[in-house]
Amino acid sequence: MSHIGAGSAQFTLDYHGDTKTSRRLRAWDFDLSVGSWYRFPSGLALGGSLDYWAMGFAGKAGDNDIVDTDVSGGMGITRLNFLAGGSFF
C-alpha cells in the first residue's frame, strides 16, 4: 500500500532568545508499506510490515531577519512493524 500527497511545512527558529517562524513552504509526502500476516487455526495472528516514509519541502522561508533565505530539504524514515493478536472469527 502506498500514499502520495502535497501540503505545506513550516519551521521555527529560536535565535538568541528571539523566535522567528518561516513562511509556509511547498511540501510533498510519500509512503510505501509492504506486509503480511497469518492467522493460525487457534486464532493467534502474527505478522508485520516494512514501511518507508519520505517528506520534502522547498521555498522562500521569509523576507527579513534570519529566515530571509531559500530552503530545500527533506527527511525519510524506515520502520519495521510487528503484529501479534487474536482473532475470534
N, C-alpha and C positions, 0 to 999 in steps of 0.2 A: 504494500500500500504506500502511496506517496501523496504529498501535497505540495503546491506551489502557490505563492501569494505575493502581493505587493502591499506596501504600507509606508510608515514613516518611523524614524528613530530620532531621538534627541540625546544629548549628554549634558551634564552639568559639571563645571569646574569650580573647585574651591581653591582660589589662588591668593595666598597671603591674607586670609580672612575675608576676602570678597568672593561672592558666589555669582557665577555667570552661567546662563543656560543658552544652549545653541538654538538656532532655528530648527524647524523640522527638516530632516534630511530624507531624500528618497531612499527607500529600503525594499529589499526583496527577501523572501524566505522560502526554503526548500527542505523537505524531509523525505526520507525513504526508510521503510521498515519491512524487514523480512523475518518471518517467524512461523512457528508451528506449535501444535500441542497434541497430546494424545490422552484419551480417556480410557482408563483400564476398566475391565468388567466390574471391578469392585466400586467404581465411582470416583476413584482418585484420578485427578487430572494433573499432568505435568507438561511443561512446555517452556518456550522462551522466544525471544526475538532479538535481532540485532538492528539498531536504529542509527541513522546518520542524519544530523540536522545542521543546516548552514544558514547564515544570515549575512547579508551585505548591505552597506549603506554608502552614500556619497552625496556631495553637495556643498554649497557655501554655508559655513556654520554661522556667520554673523557679519555685521558691518563695522563693529568698533571693538575696542579693547582687546582682550586676549583671545576672543573667539573669532576675530577677523581673519579667517583662513578658509581654504577649500580642504575638505577632508574626504577620504575614501578608505574604507576598512571593512572588516567583517570578522566572523568567527564561525567555528564549526565544532561539533561535539559528536562523539561516537559513544553509544550506550549498549550494554548487554543486559537484557532483562530476563528474569526467571519467573515462571508461573507455577504455582502449586496450589491445589484446591480440591474441592469435592464437587460432585455432581449428583443430582437426585434422579435425573431422567436420562 
